[in-house]
Amino acid sequence: MFLAIREIKHSKLRYFLVIGVMFLIAYLVFFLTGLAYGLAQDNRNAVDQWKADNILIAEDANDNLNMSMFPIKTYEEVNAEEKAILAQLPAVVSKKGTKETINAIFFGISPDQFLVPKIETGRMFETKNESVVDDSLRNQYGLQIGDQLKVSGSNTEITIVGFIENAKFNVAPVFYISMETYQEIRFESVNQPEDVSINAIVTKGKVSNLPDNLEKISIATFINNLPGYNAQVLTFGFMIGFLIIIAAIVIGIFIYVLTMQKTDIFGVMKAQGISSNYIARSVISQTFILAFLGVGIGLLAATGTSYLLPAQVPFETNSSFLAAISSLMVLFAILGAFFSVRAVVKIDPLKAIG
């Protein structure tokens, strides 16, 4: 470690360039990770908040919540430890008196079941045409409690009475509304309770009785089958994985070239009795320092950038992911440096000093 630090201090510019390359790659990896994680969470946040085990949808819906529809009376035929009705409807809303439109997802729920969200600000809906909504509407569009929103294609107006933190589904903000409001928006009338249609039944615990027309899907499977979710996660995962490997190769090449440039010096050191093991440890220590500094600065820069991004950018960090990626980048860089160690071991002191 002593030799590694002394050499870095002696050739500051050379090693600064190595740290700079590592920093740029690390910054890109962390930034893409934040975007990938943010996009993934925007697809599933609302579902995660349910803390449910399974979702029951129509058997012929192909695991698609939008395509599932069955009578609400089916709810009584399901036996589960906990169960809740769910009616879902994509919609476009606009603030009353403005032309700005917002893509949204309406979730019709029963206020006495476990799908009721945790209110961050305001209160839960109590009457028809009231709604609690995702707080991104406040951050991105400046909406406030008491604002009235018009639903496109309907005469219904929704009043915001509360905000929920991180409630998005398929990258759209969620509006939790009563079943009565849902009926009015979707069917332009309020049917008798037994005539209502819903999209799903969400359950906790064991489901002991499943009607023939329904299919039970675990929440994990349901999320993976969301349109575009799995492809997006895999795409970003491969990009980040290849960047980590590229970072290891780049810093390995840098260290190898620097090692080859010091062949004469290492030869003299070995002729003086300094072991190959000591020199090899120095090379590994030097690689660790360079990788640690480059990755550390990249992590700090990416974290700082997240505070400068507009609210519309779905950037979100996860400490576990960042720690794992940081460790992998440093580890792979050290593994790449072992090529340099092999070169050090093979140096012949007599040939090196001529």
C-alpha positions as CSV (number, residue, x, y, z in Angstrom):
1,M,0.0,0.0,0.0
2,F,2.9,2.4,0.8
3,L,4.5,1.9,-2.6
4,A,1.1,2.2,-4.4
5,I,0.3,5.6,-2.7
6,R,3.8,6.9,-3.2
7,E,3.6,6.2,-6.9
8,I,0.2,7.8,-7.3
9,K,1.5,10.9,-5.6
10,H,4.5,11.0,-7.9
11,S,2.6,10.6,-11.1
12,K,-0.5,12.6,-10.3
13,L,-1.7,13.4,-13.9
14,R,-1.3,9.9,-15.1
15,Y,-3.4,8.4,-12.3
16,F,-5.8,11.3,-12.3
17,L,-6.7,10.3,-15.9
18,V,-7.3,6.7,-14.8
19,I,-9.6,7.9,-12.0
20,G,-11.3,10.2,-14.4
21,V,-12.2,7.4,-16.8
22,M,-13.4,5.3,-13.9
23,F,-15.5,8.2,-12.6
24,L,-17.2,8.8,-16.0
25,I,-18.1,5.1,-16.4
26,A,-19.3,4.8,-12.8
27,Y,-21.3,8.0,-13.1
28,L,-23.0,6.7,-16.2
29,V,-23.7,3.3,-14.5
30,F,-25.2,5.0,-11.4
31,F,-27.3,7.4,-13.4
32,L,-28.7,4.6,-15.6
33,T,-29.4,2.6,-12.5
34,G,-31.3,5.5,-11.0
35,L,-33.4,5.9,-14.1
36,A,-34.0,2.2,-14.5
37,Y,-35.1,1.8,-10.9
38,G,-37.2,5.0,-11.0
39,L,-39.0,3.8,-14.1
40,A,-39.5,0.3,-12.6
41,Q,-41.0,1.8,-9.4
42,D,-43.3,4.0,-11.4
43,N,-44.8,0.9,-12.9
44,R,-45.4,-0.9,-9.6
45,N,-45.5,1.6,-6.7
46,A,-49.2,1.4,-6.2
47,V,-49.3,-2.4,-6.3
48,D,-46.4,-2.6,-3.8
49,Q,-48.4,-0.5,-1.4
50,W,-51.1,-3.1,-1.2
51,K,-48.8,-5.5,0.5
52,A,-51.0,-8.3,-1.1
53,D,-50.1,-11.9,-2.0
54,N,-52.3,-12.6,-5.0
55,I,-54.6,-11.0,-7.5
56,L,-57.6,-12.7,-9.0
57,I,-58.5,-11.7,-12.6
58,A,-60.7,-13.1,-15.4
59,E,-59.3,-16.4,-16.7
60,D,-59.4,-15.2,-20.3
61,A,-57.7,-11.9,-19.7
62,N,-54.2,-13.1,-20.4
63,D,-52.9,-11.7,-17.1
64,N,-53.9,-8.2,-18.2
65,L,-55.8,-6.2,-15.7
66,N,-57.3,-3.9,-18.4
67,M,-58.9,-6.9,-20.1
68,S,-60.3,-8.5,-17.0
69,M,-64.0,-7.9,-16.2
70,F,-66.5,-9.9,-14.1
71,P,-69.5,-9.3,-11.9
72,I,-68.9,-8.0,-8.4
73,K,-71.1,-10.8,-7.0
74,T,-68.2,-13.2,-7.8
75,Y,-66.4,-11.5,-4.8
76,E,-68.7,-13.4,-2.4
77,E,-67.7,-16.7,-3.9
78,V,-64.0,-16.2,-3.1
79,N,-62.7,-17.5,0.3
80,A,-59.5,-15.8,1.4
81,E,-58.0,-14.5,4.7
82,E,-58.4,-11.0,3.4
83,K,-59.8,-9.8,0.1
84,A,-60.7,-6.5,-1.6
85,I,-62.4,-5.5,-4.8
86,L,-60.5,-3.5,-7.4
87,A,-61.9,-1.7,-10.4
88,Q,-59.4,-0.1,-12.7
89,L,-59.9,2.5,-15.5
90,P,-57.3,4.5,-17.5
91,A,-58.4,8.1,-18.0
92,V,-57.3,11.6,-19.0
93,V,-58.1,14.4,-16.6
94,S,-57.6,18.2,-16.7
95,K,-57.8,20.9,-14.1
96,K,-61.1,22.8,-14.3
97,G,-60.5,26.0,-16.3
98,T,-57.3,24.8,-18.0
99,K,-56.4,22.9,-21.1
100,E,-53.5,20.9,-19.7
101,T,-54.3,17.2,-19.7
102,I,-52.9,14.4,-17.4
103,N,-52.9,10.7,-18.1
104,A,-54.1,8.9,-15.0
105,I,-55.3,5.6,-13.6
106,F,-58.5,5.4,-11.6
107,F,-58.7,2.6,-8.9
108,G,-62.2,2.0,-7.7
109,I,-62.0,0.5,-4.2
110,S,-64.1,0.0,-1.1
111,P,-63.1,2.3,1.8
112,D,-63.5,-0.5,4.4
113,Q,-61.1,-2.9,2.7
114,F,-57.3,-3.2,2.9
115,L,-56.6,-1.5,-0.4
116,V,-57.2,1.9,1.2
117,P,-53.9,3.8,0.8
118,K,-51.9,5.6,3.5
119,I,-52.8,9.3,3.3
120,E,-49.8,11.6,3.2
121,T,-51.7,14.9,3.2
122,G,-55.5,15.6,3.5
123,R,-58.0,12.9,4.1
124,M,-59.6,9.8,2.6
125,F,-62.5,10.2,0.2
126,E,-65.9,10.1,1.9
127,T,-68.5,11.0,-0.7
128,K,-69.0,10.5,-4.4
129,N,-66.6,12.4,-6.8
130,E,-63.9,12.8,-4.2
131,S,-60.4,11.3,-4.7
132,V,-57.0,10.8,-3.1
133,V,-54.2,11.0,-5.7
134,D,-50.5,10.4,-6.2
135,D,-48.4,13.3,-4.9
136,S,-46.6,13.7,-8.3
137,L,-49.7,15.7,-9.3
138,R,-48.8,18.2,-6.7
139,N,-45.1,18.3,-7.5
140,Q,-45.3,18.2,-11.3
141,Y,-48.6,20.0,-12.0
142,G,-49.1,22.2,-8.9
143,L,-52.4,20.6,-8.0
144,Q,-53.7,21.2,-4.5
145,I,-56.4,19.8,-2.1
146,G,-59.7,21.2,-3.2
147,D,-58.8,21.4,-6.9
148,Q,-61.5,20.1,-9.3
149,L,-60.5,17.9,-12.3
150,K,-62.6,17.2,-15.3
151,V,-62.6,13.6,-16.7
152,S,-62.3,13.6,-20.5
153,G,-65.2,11.9,-22.2
154,S,-67.4,12.2,-19.1
155,N,-69.4,14.9,-17.3
156,T,-67.9,13.8,-14.0
157,E,-65.7,16.2,-12.0
158,I,-63.3,14.9,-9.4
159,T,-62.3,16.9,-6.3
160,I,-58.9,16.2,-4.7
161,V,-59.2,15.6,-1.0
162,G,-55.8,14.0,-0.2
163,F,-52.4,13.0,-1.5
164,I,-50.6,9.7,-1.4
165,E,-46.8,9.2,-1.6
166,N,-45.5,7.2,-4.5
167,A,-48.7,5.8,-5.9
168,K,-48.2,5.1,-9.6
169,F,-49.2,2.3,-11.9
170,N,-47.9,1.8,-15.4
171,V,-46.0,5.2,-15.0
172,A,-49.3,7.0,-14.5
173,P,-50.5,8.7,-11.3
174,V,-53.2,6.8,-9.4
175,F,-56.6,8.3,-8.4
176,Y,-58.3,6.2,-5.6
177,I,-62.1,6.7,-5.9
178,S,-65.2,5.1,-4.6
179,M,-67.0,2.4,-6.5
180,E,-69.9,4.7,-7.0
181,T,-67.7,7.3,-8.7
182,Y,-66.0,4.6,-10.8
183,Q,-69.5,3.5,-12.1
184,E,-70.4,7.0,-12.9
185,I,-67.2,7.6,-14.9
186,R,-67.1,4.3,-16.7
187,F,-70.8,3.6,-17.3
188,E,-72.2,7.2,-17.0
189,S,-74.7,5.9,-14.5
190,V,-74.8,4.3,-11.1
191,N,-76.1,0.7,-11.3
192,Q,-77.5,-1.5,-8.6
193,P,-74.7,-3.0,-6.5
194,E,-75.3,-6.5,-7.8
195,D,-74.9,-5.2,-11.4
196,V,-71.5,-3.7,-11.0
197,S,-68.5,-5.1,-12.8
198,I,-65.0,-5.1,-11.4
199,N,-61.5,-5.9,-12.8
200,A,-59.9,-7.9,-10.0
201,I,-60.0,-9.2,-6.4
202,V,-56.9,-8.6,-4.4
203,T,-56.1,-11.1,-1.6
204,K,-53.9,-11.6,1.3
205,G,-53.1,-15.1,2.7
206,K,-54.4,-18.4,1.4
207,V,-57.2,-18.5,-1.1
208,S,-59.3,-21.6,-0.4
209,N,-62.0,-21.3,-3.0
210,L,-61.5,-20.0,-6.5
211,P,-64.5,-19.6,-9.0
212,D,-64.0,-21.3,-12.4
213,N,-64.0,-18.0,-14.3
214,L,-61.1,-16.5,-12.3
215,E,-57.4,-17.1,-12.3
216,K,-55.1,-16.6,-9.3
217,I,-51.8,-14.8,-10.0
218,S,-49.1,-13.9,-7.5
219,I,-48.4,-10.2,-7.1
220,A,-44.8,-10.8,-8.3
221,T,-46.0,-12.5,-11.5
222,F,-48.6,-9.8,-12.0
223,I,-46.0,-7.1,-11.8
224,N,-43.6,-8.9,-14.2
225,N,-46.4,-9.3,-16.7
226,L,-47.2,-5.6,-16.7
227,P,-46.9,-4.3,-20.3
228,G,-43.3,-3.3,-21.0
229,Y,-42.1,-3.8,-17.4
230,N,-40.0,-7.0,-17.9
231,A,-38.5,-5.8,-21.2
232,Q,-37.5,-2.5,-19.6
233,V,-35.9,-4.1,-16.5
234,L,-34.0,-6.6,-18.7
235,T,-32.8,-3.9,-21.1
236,F,-31.4,-1.7,-18.4
237,G,-30.0,-4.7,-16.5
238,F,-28.0,-5.8,-19.5
239,M,-26.8,-2.2,-20.2
240,I,-25.6,-1.7,-16.6
241,G,-24.0,-5.2,-16.5
242,F,-22.0,-4.6,-19.7
243,L,-20.9,-1.1,-18.4
244,I,-19.6,-2.7,-15.2
245,I,-17.6,-5.3,-17.3
246,I,-16.3,-2.5,-19.6
247,A,-15.2,-0.5,-16.6
248,A,-13.2,-3.5,-15.3
249,I,-11.6,-4.0,-18.7
250,V,-10.7,-0.4,-19.1
251,I,-9.1,0.0,-15.8
252,G,-7.4,-3.4,-16.2
253,I,-5.9,-2.2,-19.5
254,F,-4.7,1.0,-17.9
255,I,-3.0,-0.8,-15.0
256,Y,-1.5,-3.3,-17.4
257,V,0.0,-0.6,-19.6
258,L,1.3,1.3,-16.6
259,T,2.8,-1.9,-15.3
260,M,4.6,-2.6,-18.6
261,Q,6.0,0.9,-18.6
262,K,7.6,0.2,-15.2
263,T,9.2,-3.1,-16.1
264,D,12.7,-1.7,-15.7
265,I,11.8,-0.3,-12.2
266,F,10.3,-3.6,-11.1
267,G,13.3,-5.4,-12.4
268,V,15.6,-3.3,-10.3
269,M,13.4,-3.8,-7.3
270,K,13.5,-7.6,-7.7
271,A,17.3,-7.5,-8.2
272,Q,17.4,-5.7,-4.8
273,G,15.6,-8.5,-3.2
274,I,12.0,-7.1,-3.2
275,S,9.7,-10.1,-3.7
276,S,7.2,-10.4,-6.6
277,N,4.5,-10.9,-4.0
278,Y,5.2,-7.4,-2.5
279,I,5.2,-5.8,-5.9
280,A,2.0,-7.7,-6.9
281,R,0.3,-6.5,-3.7
282,S,1.3,-3.0,-4.6
283,V,-0.3,-3.2,-8.0
284,I,-3.5,-4.7,-6.5
285,S,-3.6,-1.9,-3.8
286,Q,-3.0,0.7,-6.5
287,T,-5.9,-0.6,-8.5
288,F,-8.2,-0.7,-5.5
289,I,-7.4,2.9,-4.6
290,L,-8.0,4.1,-8.2
291,A,-11.3,2.1,-8.6
292,F,-12.5,3.2,-5.1
293,L,-11.9,6.8,-5.8
294,G,-13.4,6.7,-9.3
295,V,-16.5,4.8,-8.2
296,G,-16.9,6.9,-5.1
297,I,-16.7,10.2,-6.9
298,G,-19.1,8.8,-9.6
299,L,-21.6,7.8,-6.9
300,L,-21.5,11.2,-5.2
301,A,-21.9,13.0,-8.6
302,A,-24.9,10.8,-9.6
303,T,-26.5,11.4,-6.2
304,G,-26.0,15.1,-6.5
305,T,-27.4,15.2,-10.0
306,S,-30.6,13.5,-8.8
307,Y,-31.4,16.7,-6.8
308,L,-31.1,18.8,-10.0
309,L,-33.3,16.8,-12.2
310,P,-36.9,18.0,-12.9
311,A,-39.8,16.2,-11.1
312,Q,-40.8,14.6,-14.4
313,V,-37.7,12.5,-14.6
314,P,-38.3,9.2,-12.8
315,F,-35.0,9.0,-11.1
316,E,-34.9,7.0,-7.8
317,T,-32.0,5.5,-5.9
318,N,-31.8,2.3,-3.9
319,S,-29.0,2.0,-1.4
320,S,-28.7,-1.8,-1.7
321,F,-28.4,-1.6,-5.5
322,L,-25.8,1.2,-5.3
323,A,-23.8,-0.7,-2.7
324,A,-23.9,-3.9,-4.8
325,I,-22.9,-2.1,-8.1
326,S,-20.1,-0.2,-6.4
327,S,-18.7,-3.4,-4.9
328,L,-18.9,-5.2,-8.2
329,M,-17.2,-2.4,-10.1
330,V,-14.3,-2.3,-7.6
331,L,-14.1,-6.1,-7.5
332,F,-14.0,-6.5,-11.3
333,A,-11.4,-3.8,-11.6
334,I,-9.2,-5.7,-9.1
335,L,-9.8,-8.9,-11.1
336,G,-8.7,-7.1,-14.2
337,A,-5.5,-6.0,-12.5
338,F,-4.5,-9.6,-12.0
339,F,-3.3,-9.6,-15.6
340,S,-0.7,-7.0,-14.5
341,V,0.2,-9.2,-11.6
342,R,1.0,-12.0,-13.9
343,A,3.3,-9.7,-15.9
344,V,5.1,-8.6,-12.7
345,V,5.8,-12.2,-11.7
346,K,7.3,-13.0,-15.1
347,I,9.8,-10.1,-15.0
348,D,13.4,-11.3,-15.2
349,P,15.5,-8.9,-13.2
350,L,18.6,-9.5,-15.4
351,K,16.7,-8.8,-18.6
352,A,14.9,-5.8,-17.2
353,I,18.0,-4.0,-16.2
354,G,19.8,-5.0,-19.4
